[in-house]
Amino acid sequence: QRIQETLFHEKQTIIENCLFGVDINPNSVKICRLRLWIELLKNAYYKPETNYTELETLPNIDINIKCGNSLISRYPLDADIKKA
């Protein structure tokens, strides 16, 4: 159980914080999102605090994987870029 939880949270962290993508084909975006969800489901686990009746919530990855044209910028190239 602990190994499964650790794997789930590590994969969740990578998917939420390290993976970002844009594709012009909407079907490719859907397939990508689905594959990421399936990868997380492989290590999904029941939460002990719910007496093992509810699965750990899967993250919303819609903000990381978008449909669009990555070669066309929607921001002007001469715009000021704020430093992080």
N, C-alpha and C positions, 0 to 999 in steps of 0.2 A: 504494500500500500504506500509506504513512504517513498519508495523508488518511483512508483507511478506518479505520485503527486509532484515529486521533484522534476521528473521529465516533463510533465504537463506544464509546470510553471516556467521552466527554462524555454520550452518551445513557445509558450505564450509571450514571454519577454522578447524573444527574437522576432516573432511575427509582428508584435505591436510596435517595437522600437527600432528594428533594424531592416525590415523589409518594406520597400516602397516601390510602386510601379505604376506605369501609365501605358496603356495600349489603345490603339485606335479601333480595334475590333472588340465590340461589346461582348461577344461570345468568349473571347480569350480572357477577358476580365472576369467573367462569371466562372469559367473553368479554373482560373487561378485562385479565386476566393474559395471555391469549393474544395480544391485540393489542399489548401491551407487548413480549412475547417476539418477535413478528413484526417489530416496529420495530427491535429489536436485531439480529435475524437479517439485516436488510437490509445491515448494515455488519459482519457477523461476518467474521473473517479467520483465516487459518491462521497458527499461531505459528511464527516463524522458529526458535526454539530446539528445536522438534521436527522440524526439516527440512521444514516446511510440510506435515505429515501430520495434525495435530490442530487443530481449531477452538478459538478462544478460548472459555473456559468462560463460559456464560451465568449470570447471578446468580439467586439464589432470591428471587423477589419475593412469595412467599406471606406474608411478614411485613408487607408494606406494604399489600396489598389483602386485606381481610377480609370475611367474610360475617357480618352482624349488624344489629341495629337501632341506628342512631346516635342516635336520639332518646331512648333509654332508657339512663340512666347505670347502670353496675354498681357505681359507687362512691358512697357517701353524699355529698350536697352539702355537709354541714357538716364533712367530713373535712379534716384539715390537708393542705395541698398543700406539698410540699417545694420550695423554690426551687432552680432548676438552677444 
